[in-house]
Amino acid sequence: MGEKKWYSLHVQSGFEHRVKANILKALKEEGLSEKVEEIFVPAVEKVVFKVKGKEKGELPLYSEEPRIYEVEGEEGKKVVFRIEDGKVWVESCECEKKKCTPDKPIEKIGQKIKCPENRVEAKIELRDRLYPGYIFIKAELDKNVQSTIRRVPRVLGFVSAGGRPVVVPESEITMMRERLKKGVPRIRKLGLDIGDKVKIKEGPFIGFEGTISEIDPVHEKIIVLVNIFDRQTPVELEFDQVEKIS
């Protein structure tokens, strides 16, 4: 068996977690599961709490200790949620007529618990995505594995150079994990303008060069046009993930 290395896969943004599940399923059906060690989505699974459609707070789905989150709904009535071992359920609720549904724990992205009477809900979502539209695969990337992955719906292709998938250093994956654990640091000064040439210094496109096409100072993000698959592709990045080319 060959050496397993990390590669970056471009997928439809907003479907990263679903694509991961479908890739694992496809590999299993083709008897190729042993050639893939891990699929990493650089994001955090969180429980998002809302009252009457307005967000009131969020907590990571996974934690070393169980957590309790109390939400005040209609007429001051409280709904108490418990998060433990990657699952969420209602610990207690002051609803009387319309009970909370479902009455069993939720644990997957997209699932939610609703209290219709108090207009409160808790939903599991994928948030803090470092690279929207990209996932990372550690695999022995032979032709069969590549072909199987490329056939999965919403897979756009591997990040490649010269027609070959680019290897992502293990150190870069470690850096992403630490970044997610600690939270993405923010910087206040950009010093860049639209049209500037920049070099990407971390992430799946580390070492690639491109041109800034958009700047979002509120969310501290920029759009860089990078030549991928022989065409200009917009890549969303944090301010501190690029450096200006003088």
C-alpha positions in Angstrom: 0.0 0.0 0.0 1.3 3.4 -1.0 1.9 6.4 1.3 -1.2 8.5 2.2 -0.9 12.2 1.7 -3.3 15.2 2.1 -5.0 16.7 -0.9 -7.5 19.6 -1.3 -10.9 19.0 -3.0 -13.1 21.7 -4.4 -16.8 21.1 -3.7 -20.0 23.1 -3.9 -20.0 25.6 -1.1 -22.5 24.8 1.6 -22.4 21.1 1.0 -19.0 20.2 2.4 -20.3 17.9 5.1 -22.8 16.1 2.8 -20.0 15.6 0.1 -17.8 14.1 2.8 -20.5 11.6 3.7 -21.2 10.7 0.1 -17.5 10.2 -0.7 -17.1 7.8 2.2 -20.2 5.9 1.0 -18.9 5.8 -2.6 -15.5 4.5 -1.5 -17.0 1.8 0.7 -19.2 0.6 -2.2 -16.1 0.4 -4.5 -14.0 -1.4 -1.8 -11.6 1.5 -1.6 -12.2 2.6 2.0 -8.8 1.5 3.2 -7.1 3.9 0.8 -8.5 6.9 2.5 -7.4 7.6 6.1 -9.4 10.8 6.8 -11.6 13.4 5.3 -11.3 16.8 7.1 -13.8 19.6 6.8 -12.1 22.7 8.2 -15.1 24.0 10.1 -16.9 23.6 13.5 -20.2 21.8 14.1 -22.2 24.1 16.4 -25.6 24.1 18.0 -27.4 27.4 17.1 -30.2 28.6 19.4 -33.0 30.8 18.1 -36.1 32.5 19.4 -38.8 33.6 17.0 -36.2 33.1 14.2 -33.6 35.4 15.8 -30.3 33.9 16.8 -29.6 34.0 20.5 -26.4 32.1 20.8 -24.3 29.1 19.8 -22.1 26.4 21.3 -19.8 23.8 19.8 -21.4 20.4 19.4 -18.4 18.6 20.8 -16.8 19.4 24.2 -15.0 17.6 26.9 -17.7 18.4 29.4 -21.6 18.3 29.1 -23.1 21.8 28.8 -26.5 23.3 29.6 -28.0 26.1 27.6 -31.1 28.0 28.8 -33.2 29.9 26.3 -36.1 32.2 27.3 -39.0 32.0 24.8 -42.5 33.4 24.6 -43.8 35.0 27.8 -40.6 34.3 29.6 -41.0 30.6 29.5 -37.7 28.7 29.5 -36.4 25.9 27.4 -33.3 24.1 28.8 -31.1 22.2 26.3 -28.3 19.7 27.2 -25.3 19.1 24.9 -23.3 15.9 25.6 -21.3 13.4 23.6 -22.2 15.1 20.3 -25.9 15.0 21.0 -28.5 17.7 21.9 -31.8 17.3 23.6 -34.3 19.2 25.8 -33.5 18.8 29.5 -36.6 20.6 30.6 -39.2 23.0 29.2 -42.1 25.0 30.5 -44.3 24.4 27.5 -47.8 23.1 28.3 -49.8 22.6 25.1 -47.4 21.9 22.2 -44.5 19.7 23.4 -40.9 20.0 22.0 -40.2 17.8 18.9 -38.5 15.5 18.3 -38.5 13.9 21.7 -35.1 12.2 21.0 -31.6 13.7 20.8 -30.3 15.2 17.5 -26.7 14.7 16.4 -26.3 15.4 12.7 -25.9 18.7 10.8 -29.2 20.1 9.7 -31.2 18.4 12.5 -33.2 20.6 14.8 -35.3 20.6 18.0 -38.3 22.9 18.1 -40.5 24.1 20.9 -43.5 25.4 18.9 -45.2 26.9 22.0 -42.2 29.0 23.0 -41.0 29.5 19.4 -37.5 28.3 20.4 -35.3 26.0 18.4 -31.8 24.5 18.5 -30.2 23.4 15.2 -26.9 21.8 14.4 -25.0 23.8 11.8 -21.6 23.8 10.2 -20.0 27.1 11.1 -16.6 28.9 11.2 -15.7 27.4 7.9 -12.1 28.4 7.1 -12.3 27.6 3.4 -15.9 27.5 2.2 -16.1 25.1 -0.8 -13.1 23.0 0.1 -12.4 19.8 2.1 -9.2 17.9 2.6 -8.6 14.2 2.0 -5.7 12.1 3.3 -5.4 9.2 0.9 -3.4 7.0 -1.4 -4.6 8.9 -4.4 -4.5 6.3 -7.2 -6.6 6.5 -10.3 -9.4 4.4 -8.9 -9.7 6.6 -5.8 -9.6 9.8 -7.9 -12.2 8.5 -10.3 -14.6 7.4 -7.5 -14.3 10.8 -5.7 -14.8 12.8 -8.9 -18.1 11.0 -9.6 -19.6 12.1 -6.3 -22.3 14.8 -6.7 -21.2 18.4 -6.0 -17.5 17.5 -6.3 -15.8 20.0 -8.6 -12.3 18.6 -8.7 -9.0 18.4 -6.9 -6.8 21.5 -6.5 -4.2 20.8 -9.1 -1.0 22.2 -10.7 0.2 20.9 -14.0 -2.7 18.5 -14.2 -1.7 16.7 -10.9 -3.5 17.1 -7.5 -1.4 19.3 -5.2 -0.1 17.7 -1.9 -1.0 19.7 1.2 1.6 19.6 3.9 0.7 17.8 7.1 1.8 21.0 9.0 -0.9 23.0 7.2 -3.6 20.6 8.3 -2.3 20.8 11.9 -2.4 24.6 11.7 -6.0 24.5 10.5 -7.0 22.3 13.4 -5.3 24.7 15.9 -6.9 27.7 14.2 -10.4 26.2 14.6 -9.7 25.2 18.2 -8.5 28.6 19.2 -10.7 30.7 17.0 -9.7 32.7 13.9 -7.6 35.6 15.0 -8.7 39.0 13.5 -6.5 41.8 12.3 -7.7 45.4 12.0 -5.4 46.8 9.3 -5.3 45.4 5.7 -3.0 47.6 3.7 -4.2 46.1 0.5 -6.5 47.4 -2.3 -8.6 45.8 -5.1 -6.3 44.9 -8.0 -3.2 44.2 -5.8 -1.2 41.1 -6.5 -0.9 38.8 -3.5 0.6 35.4 -2.5 -1.5 33.0 -0.4 0.6 31.9 2.6 -1.7 29.3 4.2 -4.6 27.0 3.3 -5.2 24.7 0.3 -3.8 27.3 -2.1 -0.6 28.0 -0.2 2.0 29.3 -2.6 -0.5 30.3 -5.2 -0.6 33.9 -6.5 -3.6 35.9 -7.5 -5.3 39.3 -7.7 -7.7 40.9 -5.1 -11.2 41.4 -6.7 -13.2 42.2 -3.6 -12.7 43.4 0.0 -15.1 42.9 2.9 -13.8 45.1 5.7 -16.7 44.2 8.0 -16.1 40.5 8.0 -12.3 40.9 7.3 -12.4 38.8 4.2 -11.1 39.2 0.6 -11.8 37.5 -2.7 -8.7 36.6 -4.6 -8.8 35.5 -8.3 -6.5 32.5 -8.6 -5.7 30.5 -11.7 -7.2 27.0 -11.0 -8.1 24.4 -13.6 -6.8 26.9 -16.2 -9.4 29.5 -15.3 -9.7 32.4 -12.9 -11.4 31.1 -9.8 -12.6 33.4 -6.9 -11.2 32.2 -3.5 -12.4 33.6 -0.2 -9.7 34.3 2.3 -9.1 36.0 5.7 -7.0 39.2 5.6 -4.0 37.5 7.3 -3.9 34.6 4.9 -2.2 36.6 2.1 0.8 38.8 1.6 1.2 41.5 -0.9 3.7 40.9 -3.8 5.9 44.0 -4.1 
